[in-house]
Amino acid sequence: MLLTSMPRAMKGDSIFYRLSFTSAILIFLVLIGIILSLIDGGWQALSEFGPGFVFRNIWDPVNSEFGAASAIYGTLVSSLIAIVIAIPVGLGTAIFLAELAPDWISRPISMAIELLAAVPSIIYGMWGLFVFAPWFSEGFQFWALENLVGLPLIGPWFDGPPIGIGLLTAGIILSFMILPIITALTRDALKTIPNVVREAAYGVGATPYEVITRVLLPSIKNAAVGAGILGLGRALGETMAVAFVIGGANRIETSLFMPASSISSTIAQQFNEATNEMHISSLISLGLVLFVLTFIVMGIARLLLRKR
Amino acid sequence: MKLLKSVVMSSMLVAASFSASAKTEVINGAGASFPHPIYAKWAEEYQKETGIRINYQAIGSGGGIRQITAKTVDFGASDAPMDIKELNKEEMIQFPMVMGAIVPVINVPGIESGELKLTGEILADIYMGKIKKWNDERITALNPGIEIPEQAIYVVHRSDGSGTTYNFTDYLSQVSPEWKEKIGRNTDITWPKEATTIGGNGNAGVANFVGRTRGAIGYVEYAYAKQNDLTYTQLDSAEGKFLQPSMETFQAAAANADWKNAPGFELLLNNQPGADSWPMTAATFILMHKDQVNAEKAEQIIDFFEWSYEKGDELAADLDYIPMPETVVNMVENVWKEDLTSNGQTIIE
C-alpha cells in the first residue's frame, strides 16, 4: 500500500511545486512588465529632465517644465500623518477588542471595523470633502490659528487658510482609511494567541497591563508590523480620497493647512485633460517615481522594524 | 413538416434581427467631459428617432485627442481646439459642436447674484494675489453704493485638469499681459503663490468650496452656477460694457466670433468683439479623420452631427448650453463636404 501510494504523492508534490513556482515567477514578470512600461511611457520626460526630475520643485504644464518634488513631498507627508495617527489608535482598538472588551461590545465594533475596510476610497473622499472638511475648518483650524501658530517649531505647521482641506486633512482622511486594516489584522493576530499563554502569565501574578505589553504584544510583533506596512502601502498609493481633500496645489509649503498634492492624486486629476506630450510623459514618470518610492519606503519600514 | 416550418420561421427571425442590428451600428466617441450631458441627451433622442446608437465616453479632452489619433474611436472631442499644424499632420478635421459659458462665482456676505461688477483685469489680479481683500479700492471704486465687507479673498480653482481652466486662463491671458507672461493658459497651470488658493475637484468641487467658504471666488460652467444657486458677478465685455451672464450675452459672443478667419476652427471664444458679448464663452470641438475607412459609417456620424445642429438646439438650451449660430453650421457643413473622403471619394454631397 505504502509503496504504491508514494509515487502519486510525490507527483502531487511536484505539480504543486511547479504551480506555485510559476505563480511566483509570474508575479515577478508582471512587476518587471509594469516597470518597463512606465519607463517607456515616461521616457520623454525622464530623458529631458534626467534623474533630477525627482528633486525638481516645479510643475508647470504651461511651459512644459516638470519635476516630482512637490508630489513626492505631499505623498510622504500625508502618509506619515496617516501612520502617526493610525498605528497607535489601531493598536489600541485592537487590544481593546481582543483583550479587554466584553463580547457584546467587541462583536459589533469588530463588524463595524470590517465594514469600514470595505468602504470604497472615493466615499472617504466625498465624506472628507463634504462632512469632515467643513467641520475641521470650524472645529479645529480656527482654534489652531489662534492658539498654535505662536508656538515655536510646530507653529508654522498651522499657519494657513482655515479652509478645511490641505495636507493635514488628507493625512487624517488617510488615517481613517488605513485604520480598519491595521485594527483588524492586529486583532486577529491577538486572537490567535492560545489562551494558555494568558493564563500562564496571569498565573505568575502579572497584571492585565503587563500581560498585554510584555507577553501578548511581543508575540504578535511581526503581524503588527505587517499590518502597519500594509496600511502604509495603502496610504502611499491612495488616490481618489486624497484627490478630493488635498487641494491640488503642486508646491511645497511648511504649513499643513495649505493645499498640496500627492503623486497619485496628481496623476488621477491631470491625466484626462493632459494634451501635451511632455505633460503626459511626466505624469507617467510620476507613476514610476511612486513605484520606486513605495519600494524604498517599504524597504526602510521593514529594516527599521526588523532591527528591534 | 411542423418542425421544418418552425426551423424556417426561427431562422428568418434570426436573419431579420441580424439585418436590423447591422443597421443599428454603434458609433463610438470619446473625449471632453464638459459637453457630456448634452452629447448623452442628443444620443438618446437620436436613437429614439433613428435607431442608431451613439456611445460617448467622457474621458477628458486629452483622452479624446489620444483616442481619435490612435483611431480607437469614430470621433474625438476636446474643449481645447487642436492647433492647425497638429491637425494637418494627423490629417484630421475639427469643428465646434456646441458652446458653454464660464462665470465667476463669489461668496461675499451681503452681496447678491449679479450685483457685483468685476473687470477681467481685476479678476486676473485677484487670481494673482495682487488684490487680497474684497474691499480693495479697485473693487469698491467700481461698485459705488454696494457695501463690501473687509474680507480676505480665497481663490478657488479646479484641482483637476480641465477645459474650463483652459478657457478661464486663456481669458485672463487676454485681459492681463502680466498673467499671459507669468502664468499663461492650460488645462492645468501653476497657480500663483501670492494668492490664497483652494483647489476643488471638478465643477462640483469648486461650487462646493465657493458655496461654503466666506470670501471665496471661483469659476464654473454657467449651468453649475445656476443649478447650485451660486452668487455670480457681472463682467465687462471687450468693449467695456458691464454684462450679466445670460443666454443673450452668451449668444452675442457666439455670433460675434470671427470663425471665418480661424483655419481649422481653431478659435477660443473669449473676449470676442461686440458690446454685449459675454467675455468667457467657449466652444467644444469634435475631431475626425479626413480619410474614413467606412464611408457608410462616416455618413451616419455626420448625419448625427447635422441632426444635433438642426434639431438639438432646444435640448442644448435646456441644459444651459449655447447652440452654434447658423453661419458657423454652414461653414462646418462645407468642411464636411470638402475634407471628408473615403478611398479618395468625397462622402457628403
Boltz contact constraints between the chains, C-beta under 6 A:
constraints:
  - contact:
      token1: [A, 60]
      token2: [B, 190]
      max_distance: 6.0
  - contact:
      token1: [A, 61]
      token2: [B, 186]
      max_distance: 6.0
  - contact:
      token1: [A, 61]
      token2: [B, 188]
      max_distance: 6.0
  - contact:
      token1: [A, 62]
      token2: [B, 184]
      max_distance: 6.0
  - contact:
      token1: [A, 62]
      token2: [B, 186]
      max_distance: 6.0
  - contact:
      token1: [A, 62]
      token2: [B, 189]
      max_distance: 6.0
  - contact:
      token1: [A, 134]
      token2: [B, 212]
      max_distance: 6.0
  - contact:
      token1: [A, 161]
      token2: [B, 196]
      max_distance: 6.0
  - contact:
      token1: [A, 163]
      token2: [B, 198]
      max_distance: 6.0
  - contact:
      token1: [A, 163]
      token2: [B, 213]
      max_distance: 6.0
  - contact:
      token1: [A, 243]
      token2: [B, 201]
      max_distance: 6.0
  - contact:
      token1: [A, 244]
      token2: [B, 201]
      max_distance: 6.0
  - contact:
      token1: [A, 247]
      token2: [B, 199]
      max_distance: 6.0
  - contact:
      token1: [A, 248]
      token2: [B, 159]
      max_distance: 6.0
  - contact:
      token1: [A, 248]
      token2: [B, 199]
      max_distance: 6.0
  - contact:
      token1: [A, 249]
      token2: [B, 199]
      max_distance: 6.0
  - contact:
      token1: [A, 259]
      token2: [B, 199]
      max_distance: 6.0
  - contact:
      token1: [A, 269]
      token2: [B, 159]
      max_distance: 6.0
  - contact:
      token1: [A, 269]
      token2: [B, 160]
      max_distance: 6.0
  - contact:
      token1: [A, 270]
      token2: [B, 161]
      max_distance: 6.0
  - contact:
      token1: [A, 270]
      token2: [B, 188]
      max_distance: 6.0
  - contact:
      token1: [A, 272]
      token2: [B, 60]
      max_distance: 6.0
  - contact:
      token1: [A, 272]
      token2: [B, 62]
      max_distance: 6.0
  - contact:
      token1: [A, 272]
      token2: [B, 63]
      max_distance: 6.0
  - contact:
      token1: [A, 273]
      token2: [B, 60]
      max_distance: 6.0
  - contact:
      token1: [A, 273]
      token2: [B, 61]
      max_distance: 6.0
  - contact:
      token1: [A, 273]
      token2: [B, 62]
      max_distance: 6.0
  - contact:
      token1: [A, 273]
      token2: [B, 161]
      max_distance: 6.0
  - contact:
      token1: [A, 273]
      token2: [B, 162]
      max_distance: 6.0
  - contact:
      token1: [A, 273]
      token2: [B, 187]
      max_distance: 6.0
  - contact:
      token1: [A, 274]
      token2: [B, 62]
      max_distance: 6.0
  - contact:
      token1: [A, 274]
      token2: [B, 161]
      max_distance: 6.0
  - contact:
      token1: [A, 275]
      token2: [B, 62]
      max_distance: 6.0
  - contact:
      token1: [A, 275]
      token2: [B, 65]
      max_distance: 6.0
